Amino acid sequence: MKYYTFRTIIEPDDPRGYHGFVPILPGLHTSGKTIKEVKKNLKEAITCHIQGLIKDDEIVPREENAIEMVQTISEKELSFC
């Protein structure tokens, strides 16, 4: 059995709840009032998107080459002096 794994990001979206997206699948965004709802919506959206790619004989993106990091910039680095 083949499995597809995708990194998903869920962020607060005040005042509506939460926004979720999949960086490797451009345009795949969803929202919900709770994190649980966004997780459910993401799974449905990913499934639909991947089904479409497979139906159209397109390549399903893989996360193998992705690099994930958090970038920190100090206030000093932001100064223009």
CYANA upper distance limits for C-alpha pairs under 8 A (distance plus 0.5 A):
  4 TYR  CA     62 ARG  CA      8.28
  5 THR  CA     62 ARG  CA      8.15
  5 THR  CA     63 GLU  CA      7.86
  6 PHE  CA     22 VAL  CA      7.52
  6 PHE  CA     24 ILE  CA      8.08
  6 PHE  CA     62 ARG  CA      8.14
  6 PHE  CA     63 GLU  CA      7.07
  7 ARG  CA     22 VAL  CA      6.70
  7 ARG  CA     23 PRO  CA      7.70
  7 ARG  CA     24 ILE  CA      8.28
  7 ARG  CA     63 GLU  CA      8.11
  8 THR  CA     20 GLY  CA      7.47
  8 THR  CA     21 PHE  CA      6.27
  8 THR  CA     22 VAL  CA      5.18
  8 THR  CA     23 PRO  CA      7.51
  8 THR  CA     42 LEU  CA      8.50
  9 ILE  CA     20 GLY  CA      5.99
  9 ILE  CA     21 PHE  CA      5.99
  9 ILE  CA     22 VAL  CA      6.90
  9 ILE  CA     23 PRO  CA      8.34
 10 ILE  CA     18 TYR  CA      7.07
 10 ILE  CA     19 HIS  CA      6.08
 10 ILE  CA     20 GLY  CA      4.74
 10 ILE  CA     21 PHE  CA      7.19
 10 ILE  CA     35 ILE  CA      7.94
 10 ILE  CA     38 VAL  CA      8.04
 11 GLU  CA     18 TYR  CA      6.08
 11 GLU  CA     19 HIS  CA      5.81
 11 GLU  CA     20 GLY  CA      6.86
 12 PRO  CA     17 GLY  CA      6.58
 12 PRO  CA     18 TYR  CA      4.97
 12 PRO  CA     19 HIS  CA      6.76
 13 ASP  CA     17 GLY  CA      5.61
 13 ASP  CA     18 TYR  CA      5.08
 13 ASP  CA     19 HIS  CA      6.21
 14 ASP  CA     18 TYR  CA      7.83
 16 ARG  CA     32 GLY  CA      8.02
 16 ARG  CA     33 LYS  CA      6.72
 17 GLY  CA     31 SER  CA      7.92
 17 GLY  CA     32 GLY  CA      6.33
 17 GLY  CA     33 LYS  CA      4.68
 17 GLY  CA     34 THR  CA      6.47
 18 TYR  CA     31 SER  CA      6.01
 18 TYR  CA     32 GLY  CA      5.93
 18 TYR  CA     33 LYS  CA      6.52
 18 TYR  CA     34 THR  CA      6.85
 18 TYR  CA     35 ILE  CA      6.97
 18 TYR  CA     38 VAL  CA      7.33
 19 HIS  CA     29 HIS  CA      7.75
 19 HIS  CA     30 THR  CA      6.38
 19 HIS  CA     31 SER  CA      4.83
 19 HIS  CA     32 GLY  CA      7.19
 19 HIS  CA     38 VAL  CA      7.51
 20 GLY  CA     29 HIS  CA      6.19
 20 GLY  CA     30 THR  CA      5.72
 20 GLY  CA     31 SER  CA      6.31
 20 GLY  CA     38 VAL  CA      6.71
 20 GLY  CA     39 LYS  CA      8.24
 20 GLY  CA     42 LEU  CA      7.35
 21 PHE  CA     28 LEU  CA      6.21
 21 PHE  CA     29 HIS  CA      4.91
 21 PHE  CA     30 THR  CA      6.86
 21 PHE  CA     42 LEU  CA      7.77
 22 VAL  CA     26 PRO  CA      7.62
 22 VAL  CA     28 LEU  CA      6.49
 22 VAL  CA     29 HIS  CA      7.50
 24 ILE  CA     61 PRO  CA      7.33
 24 ILE  CA     62 ARG  CA      8.33
 24 ILE  CA     63 GLU  CA      7.85
 25 LEU  CA     61 PRO  CA      7.99
 28 LEU  CA     45 ALA  CA      7.59
 28 LEU  CA     46 ILE  CA      8.04
 29 HIS  CA     42 LEU  CA      8.18
 30 THR  CA     38 VAL  CA      7.24
 30 THR  CA     41 ASN  CA      6.96
 30 THR  CA     42 LEU  CA      6.96
 30 THR  CA     45 ALA  CA      8.24
 31 SER  CA     37 GLU  CA      8.37
 31 SER  CA     38 VAL  CA      6.02
 31 SER  CA     41 ASN  CA      7.87
 32 GLY  CA     37 GLU  CA      5.89
 32 GLY  CA     38 VAL  CA      5.45
 32 GLY  CA     41 ASN  CA      8.22
 33 LYS  CA     37 GLU  CA      7.14
 33 LYS  CA     38 VAL  CA      8.04
 34 THR  CA     38 VAL  CA      6.87
 35 ILE  CA     39 LYS  CA      6.63
 36 LYS  CA     40 LYS  CA      6.84
 37 GLU  CA     41 ASN  CA      6.62
 38 VAL  CA     42 LEU  CA      6.44
 39 LYS  CA     43 LYS  CA      6.80
 40 LYS  CA     44 GLU  CA      6.89
 41 ASN  CA     45 ALA  CA      6.54
 42 LEU  CA     46 ILE  CA      6.43
 43 LYS  CA     47 THR  CA      6.56
 44 GLU  CA     48 CYS  CA      6.70
 45 ALA  CA     49 HIS  CA      6.55
 46 ILE  CA     50 ILE  CA      6.53
 47 THR  CA     51 GLN  CA      6.57
 48 CYS  CA     52 GLY  CA      6.76
 49 HIS  CA     53 LEU  CA      6.88
 50 ILE  CA     54 ILE  CA      6.66
 50 ILE  CA     60 VAL  CA      7.20
 51 GLN  CA     55 LYS  CA      6.53
 52 GLY  CA     56 ASP  CA      6.62
 53 LEU  CA     57 ASP  CA      6.66
 53 LEU  CA     58 GLU  CA      5.46
 53 LEU  CA     59 ILE  CA      7.21
 53 LEU  CA     60 VAL  CA      6.93
 54 ILE  CA     58 GLU  CA      6.33
 54 ILE  CA     59 ILE  CA      7.79
 54 ILE  CA     60 VAL  CA      7.75
 73 ILE  CA     77 GLU  CA      6.90
 73 ILE  CA     78 LEU  CA      7.93
 74 SER  CA     78 LEU  CA      7.13
 75 GLU  CA     79 SER  CA      7.01
